[in-house]
Amino acid sequence: MGNFFQKHPGADFYSLFWLLVFLILAVLGRLFPPLWIPALVALVYLLFRLFSKNAERRQMENARFLALFRDARGWFRGKRGMKRSDGEYLYFRCPTCGQQMRLPRGVGKVRITCKNCSSEFEMKG
C-alpha cells in the first residue's frame, strides 16, 4: 500500500477545486437533474487526477492553476486597494516581481528598492 502512494501524487489545490465543482454540481443536480452529467464528468476527471502516475504533468497543471488563481486574487485585491486610495499615495507594482507598493504623492523622483526581490528602480511620486 505504501508503494501505491509513492507512485501517485495525491490531492493538490487543483484537485480540491474539482472536488468543489463536483460537490456544487451534485447539490444543484438534486434540484435540476441534468446537472448530474457535468457532476459525473468532474468526478471522473478528479479521480483520474488523483490516481494518475504522471506526477510531473499533474504538478504542471497545479502550478498553472495556482498562477491563474493568484492572478485573479491579485486583480480583485488590486481593485479593492485602488478604491481604498484617498489620493495621498501613488500605487504601483515592481517591474520585476509585480509586488504592489505605494509612494506618497508629491515627494518627487525617488529611488526605490523592492523588499520582495531587491531590484532597484526610480519612480516619480
VMD Tcl script that draws the C-alpha trace (Angstrom):
set ca {
  {0.00 0.00 0.00}
  {2.90 2.37 0.74}
  {4.27 1.87 -2.79}
  {0.88 2.93 -4.21}
  {1.08 6.35 -2.57}
  {4.67 6.89 -3.73}
  {3.64 6.48 -7.38}
  {0.54 8.72 -7.23}
  {0.80 12.44 -6.49}
  {-2.44 12.60 -4.50}
  {-4.50 15.69 -3.76}
  {-3.43 19.25 -4.56}
  {-5.26 22.57 -4.87}
  {-6.38 21.83 -8.43}
  {-7.89 18.54 -7.28}
  {-9.64 20.35 -4.43}
  {-11.06 22.79 -6.98}
  {-12.52 19.89 -8.99}
  {-13.90 18.34 -5.81}
  {-15.65 21.63 -5.05}
  {-17.02 21.79 -8.62}
  {-18.34 18.25 -8.26}
  {-19.99 18.97 -4.90}
  {-21.66 22.15 -6.16}
  {-22.95 20.43 -9.30}
  {-24.14 17.40 -7.29}
  {-26.10 19.59 -4.88}
  {-27.59 21.59 -7.75}
  {-28.28 18.31 -9.55}
  {-30.77 17.40 -6.85}
  {-32.82 20.42 -7.94}
  {-32.10 20.20 -11.66}
  {-31.27 16.56 -12.65}
  {-29.42 17.30 -15.94}
  {-26.58 18.79 -13.87}
  {-25.65 15.28 -12.76}
  {-23.91 14.72 -16.11}
  {-21.31 17.50 -15.67}
  {-21.03 16.49 -11.99}
  {-20.07 12.96 -13.02}
  {-17.60 14.31 -15.61}
  {-15.97 16.43 -12.87}
  {-15.82 13.38 -10.58}
  {-14.23 11.19 -13.27}
  {-11.62 13.89 -14.00}
  {-10.94 14.28 -10.26}
  {-10.40 10.53 -9.87}
  {-8.19 10.50 -12.97}
  {-6.01 13.22 -11.44}
  {-5.83 11.52 -8.05}
  {-4.81 8.13 -9.42}
  {-2.56 9.32 -12.25}
  {1.06 8.15 -12.18}
  {2.28 11.11 -14.26}
  {3.23 13.27 -11.25}
  {5.20 15.79 -13.33}
  {2.22 16.57 -15.55}
  {-0.14 16.87 -12.55}
  {2.33 19.26 -10.86}
  {2.44 21.41 -14.00}
  {-1.38 21.54 -14.10}
  {-1.47 22.50 -10.42}
  {1.17 25.22 -10.95}
  {-0.82 26.72 -13.85}
  {-3.98 26.66 -11.72}
  {-2.21 28.33 -8.79}
  {-0.79 31.03 -11.10}
  {-4.25 31.71 -12.53}
  {-5.77 31.76 -9.05}
  {-3.02 34.11 -7.81}
  {-3.57 36.45 -10.77}
  {-7.34 36.51 -10.23}
  {-6.93 37.08 -6.50}
  {-4.39 39.84 -7.14}
  {-6.72 41.50 -9.63}
  {-9.52 41.62 -7.05}
  {-7.16 42.79 -4.31}
  {-5.68 45.44 -6.58}
  {-9.11 46.81 -7.43}
  {-10.04 46.89 -3.76}
  {-6.77 48.64 -2.88}
  {-7.30 51.28 -5.53}
  {-10.78 52.05 -4.21}
  {-9.31 52.47 -0.74}
  {-6.86 55.08 -2.04}
  {-7.53 58.56 -0.72}
  {-5.24 60.43 -3.11}
  {-2.32 60.67 -0.68}
  {-0.47 57.70 -2.19}
  {0.54 56.55 -5.64}
  {0.09 52.78 -6.02}
  {2.36 50.87 -8.40}
  {3.93 47.47 -8.95}
  {7.55 46.38 -9.02}
  {8.56 45.91 -12.67}
  {10.49 42.72 -11.82}
  {8.29 40.70 -9.46}
  {4.92 42.53 -9.52}
  {4.86 43.29 -5.78}
  {2.38 46.10 -5.09}
  {3.86 49.16 -3.40}
  {2.82 52.68 -2.58}
  {4.60 56.01 -2.56}
  {3.42 59.28 -1.02}
  {2.37 61.78 -3.70}
  {4.47 64.89 -4.17}
  {7.84 63.54 -2.97}
  {9.46 63.94 -6.40}
  {11.78 61.44 -8.04}
  {12.71 58.62 -5.64}
  {14.97 55.55 -5.96}
  {13.04 52.52 -4.69}
  {14.31 49.09 -3.63}
  {11.73 46.32 -3.72}
  {11.57 44.40 -0.44}
  {10.46 41.26 -2.25}
  {13.11 40.88 -4.97}
  {15.66 43.63 -4.09}
  {15.51 45.23 -7.53}
  {16.07 48.98 -7.69}
  {14.22 51.45 -9.91}
  {13.15 55.08 -9.94}
  {9.63 56.43 -9.57}
  {8.19 59.92 -9.54}
  {5.82 60.49 -6.63}
}
mol new
graphics top color blue
foreach p $ca { graphics top sphere $p radius 0.5 }
foreach p [lrange $ca 0 end-1] q [lrange $ca 1 end] { graphics top cylinder $p $q radius 0.2 }
display resetview
